[in-house]
């Protein structure tokens, strides 16, 4: 399987996990020594090892994504494969609960995954400058109890 095919399989399993909360499904996509980093935001972190990565992903989804009514993902760039690395640009559009008149919040990001033997050894999510200010301004009005932190 190519790195792009492996990434697509991971992304599909991630979305299924988002729906049913079965985190064991994602274990097979990561090397035991995998690293996940979040960069250029106040909730930046570095998680090492599959248990820490899955705990962090679940914590962020529970604290942020699942506190909002709807989450819609769109691919805006890529996937671009370069050797064992796949990079994509994406947006996640969120709707606030109990606020149908609220404007949606659009989060922009970039994911980069490096593979070894068909599994992720490094996954990096990075955000453009200004993301924190925009996100927290929207959240302070529409969902002040949401927290995207991974740790």
Backbone torsions as a table, in degrees:
resi	resn	phi	psi	omega
1	UNK	NA	134.3	178.5
2	UNK	-71.5	161.8	175.2
3	UNK	-55.9	-38.8	178.8
4	UNK	-65.1	-44.2	178.0
5	UNK	-62.7	-39.1	177.4
6	UNK	-64.6	-40.0	179.4
7	UNK	-66.3	-42.8	179.0
8	UNK	-61.6	-41.4	178.0
9	UNK	-63.4	-42.8	176.8
10	UNK	-60.7	-47.4	-178.3
11	UNK	-61.2	-41.0	178.2
12	UNK	-64.1	-42.7	178.0
13	UNK	-68.1	-33.4	177.0
14	UNK	-62.5	-44.7	-179.9
15	UNK	-65.3	-37.7	176.8
16	UNK	-66.1	-38.4	177.1
17	UNK	-65.6	-38.4	175.9
18	UNK	-57.4	-38.9	-178.7
19	UNK	-74.6	-39.8	-171.9
20	UNK	-116.7	-3.4	175.8
21	UNK	64.8	24.8	176.4
22	UNK	-93.2	92.9	-173.8
23	UNK	-77.0	-16.0	178.3
24	UNK	-63.8	-27.0	179.9
25	UNK	-60.4	-30.3	-175.5
26	UNK	-85.4	-16.2	-177.0
27	UNK	-55.1	-39.9	-175.6
28	UNK	-67.2	-14.7	-177.9
29	UNK	-87.3	-8.6	-175.5
30	UNK	-119.3	140.5	170.5
31	UNK	-69.8	151.1	179.9
32	UNK	-55.6	-31.4	-178.7
33	UNK	-98.8	21.4	-177.6
34	UNK	-61.5	153.5	177.6
35	UNK	-127.1	137.5	173.9
36	UNK	-121.8	127.9	178.3
37	UNK	-124.0	141.8	170.7
38	UNK	-115.2	127.9	-173.1
39	UNK	-124.5	153.1	171.5
40	UNK	65.4	42.3	176.4
41	UNK	-156.3	162.1	179.4
42	UNK	-64.6	-19.8	177.8
43	UNK	-103.0	25.6	177.0
44	UNK	-58.2	146.3	-180.0
45	UNK	-162.2	168.6	173.4
46	UNK	-133.2	118.7	-179.8
47	UNK	-113.0	132.1	-177.0
48	UNK	-118.5	129.8	179.2
49	UNK	91.7	149.3	-174.9
50	UNK	-59.8	-47.3	-179.6
51	UNK	-57.6	-43.3	-179.4
52	UNK	-67.0	-39.7	179.7
53	UNK	-62.7	-48.7	-177.8
54	UNK	-66.7	-38.4	175.8
55	UNK	-61.0	-45.1	-178.9
56	UNK	-65.1	-43.4	178.1
57	UNK	-61.0	-45.1	-179.9
58	UNK	-63.1	-43.1	-179.6
59	UNK	-60.4	-43.8	-179.6
60	UNK	-66.2	-44.0	178.4
61	UNK	-62.7	-44.0	-179.6
62	UNK	-66.1	-36.3	-176.2
63	UNK	-83.5	-18.3	-176.0
64	UNK	-128.3	-75.0	-172.6
65	UNK	-53.7	-45.9	-175.7
66	UNK	-76.6	-5.9	176.0
67	UNK	-90.7	-3.1	180.0
68	UNK	-110.6	156.8	-173.1
69	UNK	-67.5	-41.0	-173.5
70	UNK	-146.6	146.0	177.0
71	UNK	-133.8	120.2	-179.6
72	UNK	-121.2	124.4	-179.0
73	UNK	-101.5	141.5	175.6
74	UNK	-136.6	139.3	174.5
75	UNK	-86.8	126.2	-178.5
76	UNK	-115.5	-10.8	179.2
77	UNK	-158.6	126.6	176.6
78	UNK	92.8	-165.9	10.5
79	UNK	-74.2	145.8	175.9
80	UNK	-117.0	125.0	-178.2
81	UNK	-106.5	132.5	176.5
82	UNK	-137.3	97.1	-176.0
83	UNK	66.7	-119.5	-178.4
84	UNK	-97.2	14.0	-177.0
85	UNK	-115.6	137.5	174.4
86	UNK	-121.3	133.3	178.9
87	UNK	-127.8	139.8	176.5
88	UNK	-138.8	150.4	169.4
89	UNK	-107.3	142.9	-174.9
90	UNK	-147.9	164.8	168.5
91	UNK	-128.4	148.9	171.5
92	UNK	-123.9	122.2	-179.6
93	UNK	-105.4	127.0	-176.1
94	UNK	-117.1	144.0	173.1
95	UNK	-113.3	140.6	-178.3
96	UNK	-78.5	144.6	176.3
97	UNK	-71.6	145.0	174.7
98	UNK	56.8	21.7	178.6
99	UNK	-139.9	68.3	-177.3
100	UNK	-62.3	-21.4	179.8
101	UNK	-84.7	-11.1	-179.0
102	UNK	-68.9	140.6	175.8
103	UNK	-67.4	147.2	176.8
104	UNK	-68.0	155.0	173.8
105	UNK	-102.6	127.9	179.5
106	UNK	-110.2	115.5	177.3
107	UNK	-96.7	128.5	178.8
108	UNK	-108.7	138.6	179.6
109	UNK	-154.9	174.8	179.1
110	UNK	-137.1	133.1	177.3
111	UNK	-115.6	140.4	178.4
112	UNK	-133.9	123.2	-179.1
113	UNK	-122.3	131.4	174.4
114	UNK	-107.9	133.5	-174.9
115	UNK	-112.6	150.4	170.7
116	UNK	-140.0	124.0	-179.8
117	UNK	53.9	37.1	174.7
118	UNK	82.8	3.4	178.7
119	UNK	-124.6	157.0	-178.3
120	UNK	-74.2	127.7	172.9
121	UNK	-107.9	-21.4	177.7
122	UNK	-150.3	127.4	176.9
123	UNK	-128.1	126.3	-178.4
124	UNK	-126.7	125.4	171.3
125	UNK	-109.3	127.3	179.3
126	UNK	-129.4	154.3	-174.0
127	UNK	-126.6	150.0	179.5
128	UNK	-70.6	158.0	175.0
129	UNK	-54.8	142.0	178.0
130	UNK	91.5	-5.8	-178.1
131	UNK	-59.2	-46.6	-177.5
132	UNK	-59.2	-46.8	-178.0
133	UNK	-61.1	-45.6	179.9
134	UNK	-64.4	-46.7	-177.1
135	UNK	-63.4	-48.5	-176.0
136	UNK	-71.5	-28.0	174.3
137	UNK	-64.3	-46.0	179.7
138	UNK	-66.9	-46.2	-178.9
139	UNK	-63.5	-37.4	-177.4
140	UNK	-60.9	-27.0	178.7
141	UNK	-90.4	-43.6	-166.9
142	UNK	-105.2	-21.0	179.7
143	UNK	-162.3	67.8	-173.7
144	UNK	-64.0	-18.0	-180.0
145	UNK	-88.8	-0.2	178.7
146	UNK	-76.6	144.1	-178.8
147	UNK	-144.1	112.6	-176.4
148	UNK	-80.9	3.0	-174.4
149	UNK	-59.7	147.1	177.9
150	UNK	-96.4	-20.9	-179.2
151	UNK	-129.6	NA	NA
